[in-house]
Amino acid sequence: IKFHKLGLSGKDAPPLASLPTILASLNHTGKEITLFKIDIEGAEFELFTELFKSSPQLVRQMRQILIEVRVQKQAIDIVDR
């Protein structure tokens, strides 16, 4: 297991990067992700909304997803959409 301290976002906006961009930089494009763990301080819903929209095949490559979620009114509104 390797830990990479990277700034993850739904879109590329330095210093943050999208998951497809991060995977490409690590030479992991197209590879199965055994465990995808994120803690991104309240941006979890935004990230997965964008990920399902722009890269649904990437989500299918993930065997397990572990997310620390902070539920706020804004997040609940996103889930309701």
C-alpha positions as CSV (number, residue, x, y, z in Angstrom):
1,I,0.0,0.0,0.0
2,K,1.3,3.4,-0.9
3,F,-0.1,6.7,0.4
4,H,-0.1,9.7,-1.9
5,K,-0.9,13.1,-0.5
6,L,-2.6,14.7,-3.5
7,G,-5.3,17.3,-3.9
8,L,-8.3,15.5,-5.4
9,S,-11.1,17.4,-7.1
10,G,-13.9,16.7,-9.5
11,K,-12.1,18.8,-12.1
12,D,-8.5,19.8,-12.8
13,A,-7.8,23.1,-11.1
14,P,-4.3,23.4,-9.8
15,P,-3.2,22.6,-7.1
16,L,-6.0,20.1,-7.3
17,A,-6.4,17.4,-9.9
18,S,-9.2,15.1,-11.1
19,L,-8.9,11.4,-10.4
20,P,-8.3,10.5,-14.1
21,T,-5.4,13.0,-14.1
22,I,-3.9,11.6,-10.9
23,L,-4.2,8.0,-12.2
24,A,-2.5,9.0,-15.4
25,S,0.4,10.7,-13.5
26,L,0.9,7.5,-11.4
27,N,0.7,5.3,-14.6
28,H,-2.5,3.6,-13.3
29,T,-4.9,4.4,-16.1
30,G,-7.1,1.4,-16.8
31,K,-6.0,-0.6,-13.8
32,E,-8.3,-2.0,-11.1
33,I,-8.4,0.0,-7.9
34,T,-8.6,-2.5,-5.1
35,L,-9.3,0.2,-2.4
36,F,-10.2,3.8,-3.0
37,K,-10.1,5.8,0.2
38,I,-10.7,9.5,0.4
39,D,-11.2,12.2,3.1
40,I,-11.6,15.5,1.3
41,E,-13.3,17.6,4.0
42,G,-16.8,18.0,2.7
43,A,-16.2,17.8,-1.1
44,E,-17.1,14.1,-1.3
45,F,-20.5,14.6,-2.9
46,E,-19.2,17.1,-5.5
47,L,-16.3,14.7,-6.4
48,F,-18.5,11.7,-6.9
49,T,-21.2,13.6,-8.8
50,E,-18.6,14.7,-11.3
51,L,-16.9,11.3,-11.4
52,F,-20.1,9.5,-12.2
53,K,-20.9,12.1,-14.9
54,S,-17.5,12.3,-16.6
55,S,-15.9,8.9,-15.9
56,P,-18.4,6.2,-14.9
57,Q,-16.0,3.5,-16.2
58,L,-13.5,4.6,-13.6
59,V,-16.0,4.0,-10.8
60,R,-16.6,0.4,-12.1
61,Q,-12.8,-0.2,-11.8
62,M,-13.1,0.3,-8.0
63,R,-13.6,-2.8,-5.9
64,Q,-14.0,-1.0,-2.6
65,I,-14.7,2.7,-1.8
66,L,-14.1,4.1,1.6
67,I,-15.3,7.7,2.1
68,E,-15.3,9.8,5.2
69,V,-18.5,11.9,4.8
70,R,-19.4,15.2,6.4
71,V,-23.1,15.7,6.0
72,Q,-24.1,19.4,5.7
73,K,-27.3,21.0,4.4
74,Q,-25.5,21.7,1.0
75,A,-24.5,18.0,0.7
76,I,-28.1,16.9,1.4
77,D,-29.3,19.2,-1.3
78,I,-26.9,17.6,-3.8
79,V,-28.0,14.1,-2.9
80,D,-31.6,15.1,-3.4
81,R,-31.0,16.1,-7.0
